[in-house]
Amino acid sequence: MELIPGGTLITATPEEGRQLAMMLARKSIGAIQPDAAVRDSLRPTYSHDPDSLTAAAHVVAIEFATIAAANKYWRKKS
């Protein structure tokens, strides 16, 4: 299972970085619980739980922070 598509965290823009962060978070969940039927059966519970949704958002934020750092916060070179 490829957890980092293309083997790099480098993206052209912050928007692409955010999209990559979302993808990485989803892939992490898939790696932790590879059974799609189990994930689907759990979705009704966590999708209505504010604490679970906040935790999911936190995971994406951590992924994005890591990607932003890898991209030197998309600062233009002088």
Secondary structure, 3 states (H helix, E strand, C coil): CCCCHHHCCCCCCHHHHHHHHHHHHHHHHHHHCCCHHHHHHHHHHHCCCHHHHHHHHHHHHHHHHHHHHHCHHHCCCC
